[in-house]
Amino acid sequence: MESIVLGIVAVLVLGVGAQWLAWRFRLPSILLLLIFGFLAGPVTGLLPPEALQGDWVFAFVSLSIGIILFEGGLNLRLSELREVGKAVRNLITVGVLVTWVLAGLAAYHIVGLNPSLSVLVGAILTVTGPTVVIPLLRHVRPSGRVGAVAKWEGITIDPVGAILAVLVLETILLLEAAPGAGESLSEAIWHAVEGLLLTITISVGISVLGAALLILLLYRRLIPDYLQSPIALMIVVATFALSNVLQEESGLLEVTLLGIILANQRYVPVRRITEFKEDLQVLLISSLFIVLSARLDIESLRFIEEEALLFLAALVLVVRPVAVWISTLGTNLNWREKVFLSWLAPRGIVAAAVASLFAFRMETVYPGQAQTIVPLVFLVIVGTVALYGLTIAPLARFLKLADPNPQGVLILGAHLWARRLATILRDLGFKVLLIDSNADNIARARRARLPAARVNALSEEVLDELDLSGIGYFLALTPNDEVNALAALHFAEVFDSTSVFQLAMRSEDGEQDLPAHLRGRPLFGGKVTYATLTERFNQGGEIRMVELSEKMTYEALLEEYEGDLILLFVVRGNELLVHAEEGQLTPQPGDKVVVFLPPRAREKEEVEAVSFEQLVTRAFVRDLDRCAPFEELVEDVSALLAQRLPVTAARLSRGFLDGARYGLMPITHGVALAHLRVPEIEEPELLLVRCREGVQITVDGEAVEAPASGQPETVYAILFLVSPEENPGKHLRTLAYLASRIDEPDFLERWRNAADELELKATLLDPEHFLMLTLRADDETAAWIGHDVDELELPPSCQVALVQRQQKRFVPGPYTQLQEGDRLILIGEASAIRSLRQRFPSARPTSASVER
């Protein structure tokens, strides 16, 4: 009993330990697993080879292969196969057949196996080992389509090759078991075909029933979440066993089909099952390699002779290249990509497990030569994994399919300022890729012509879904500190740990919550959080590239902004340097620096002018042909303003009327200016009324006189202003701005001739601080059609204050998408408006906003 327990523990410890060491030192895990198993078995006797020869071993191997093939089926999505093109389709069909034939011929002529075993070995070696291919691709990160072709070939060829090997084995066994020594070959073949059809029929039937049962249970919610994976595993092993009972060795085909059906159905999600099988697969692969390599004995090494090494060389130098070049005829792959694919065919766990299982099955048929299968296949596994693993990266760089020093940036988080950062890096010539789980962020990034992918950064599949060629840095910029840390650990499997960064984590005591080895390197000096950068950006901070020189040094730049800037990146020659820990990067003259500038320090007058333009653009407008008596108009206006203000309409009405009664309402040049201050508000509100036919102001039955003339005056514009009581200075300055517009000689003419609400507002705006545009498809404004407001790349102090779309007017948000025909009012500092006028020379002042 103790020896059995010790053996089980040894398998688990050695298997998982080898996987961890392989991850830690970036080595192919299969090599360590085979070495550990061989040392534990025939070398040290910790796992005696004679104890691993019973039927239970092959039952365990068979069942494990079934679960692994089920996992392969779950990776096989038919829609994805159609998308990856002709090359992948040919590699998993024509390429498999060519490899089968040529490998079989090599086994027959070089190794000296009999025809049946040669055909079987050729079928076993068609599988190229996705458990090895995918990690190699992650390490090399080849550019363009070749990475996608290699990835999908590695995934899809697993079940295809295993199914082929099973069918070949069944054919051989049926042919060998054909009754009657004198029976003709045609009769034996008929029996074989009959057995194959029965295998396929039973496998298809049971896989469909098993998939239907699991889908029904999940669809009807008859299984709690915590039992979904165990019950799925139960159905897999149960249908595998049932299929094998009804037709020997049909279970491998059945579980593969079961996985394919579940992966391609749309009734229920299988994500939870997929995650479980990923963890189970690691344990099974570890245990299988330890057990299978421990079964070898020293005597088996006698089969590793010159012929076996020549066979390995033929597979690498002849079989694989011929299969690739024949399969890729007529495709759009160039010669470099074909050479790369020709040098990427490592064998993995399925080949090892199938070889061990089939050798046992063939031992009774060919007792002498069947023992050759396992050491021969294990030699191919060790040789191909070692050879391709050590040489594929240098070859990719030689073929210019991989960058030896990639400078691209993968950014987690596609929010507004992350997109701005990505745009600057792209314009500097660096490859960028934005990833986010938010569909809106990804859509906006793509509209800004930024490469972006909607993915879950923490999923196991994300490393395989993304094209990381040319990418050398990972930056986690999400508002979630835990997601940033987990993603940094996840992508450390692909990037060097010194190239994985995240924003500083928020902490009440100022200390990092996680130790350094459980998170990425801190970005931008180590103290900048997401909240810090977002607040700076929202307040008008700008991300900008500045080229340093002997005159404009980094120290001079710091002095210009009084030290209040954040260094993000330094571009030195063709190299991108990420600013991480404080004090580790010093910009030099000749460098280009990407910095996050503070909100611009503007003159007080500029700020107030822009604030006044905002007040006008958001104002209510009442455009009336004939005005009601003034007191009724005040009630109507007060009701409108009360919708925005925490003040009752009655109180507003009383205040406006009192101002008119006591001579506090200026009337001049056909304009009346009613105003009052209230304590409940923080920002002023404005309402504009145009009386086309004019009206005289009367209160309590008496006409209100204009102060200048001492006579009642007909007015065509009545402006109602409500300001905060606690800021009388701002109230007076706002009145002064309004008075300065009203006093312009042609104001009343422009006011009365304004065509619509936008032109009415334009009469009160300063041309130096606003611009009116109409988006048309036939001029330079067409570049804005179809884009969100936050994608317009406006000057920092500029904003779209109002949009008129047909008969509707509204204040746009950052995600408002502009359409052809929209009329925009843009406001901002004088310099910003001047730059926009230069950018859009076709923009002309409207009839209500001529130069004045």
SULVENKA-V306863 format. One line per field, one symbol per residue. phi: phi as a letter, one per 20 degrees, with the letter a starting at -180 (. if undefined). A space follows every 50 residues. Layout:
phi->???
//
This chain:
phi->.fffffffffffffffffffffffdldfffffffffffffefedmgdggf eddffffffffffffgffffffffeedffffffeofffgffecffffffg ffffffffeeenffgfffffffffeffemffdfffffffelfemffffff fffffefgfffffgffffgfffffffeffnfeffffffffffffffffff fffffffffffffffffffelecfgfdffffffgffffffffffffbgme fffffffgfffffdfcecfcfffffffffffgffffffffffffffdgff fffedgffffffffffecffgffffffefneefefffffgffdbbfecff fffffffffffeffecfeegffgffffffffffffffffedfffffffem dbefcfdfcedeodfgfffffffffffenefcbecaeefffffffffemd fbcebefefffffefeeefmeccccecefefffgffffffeffdefffdd cbffefbfeneffdfgfdbeffelnnceegffffffffeofcebeceebf eeefffffffdlmecdfdbcdcmddedefdffnecdfcgnfdddcdefgf edfgfffffffffffffeffcdddfcefggfffffffffffffddecfff fffffffffffdmedfcalmcdcebbdcefddcfcccdcddfenbefccl ndfeefgfemcfcfddccdddccfffcfffffffgfffffffffgegfff ffegfbfffffffeeegfdbbdcdfcfdcffffefndfgfdelfggedbe ebcdcledcbefefdfeecfnfddddcrfgfffffffffcfffcfffebf gb
//
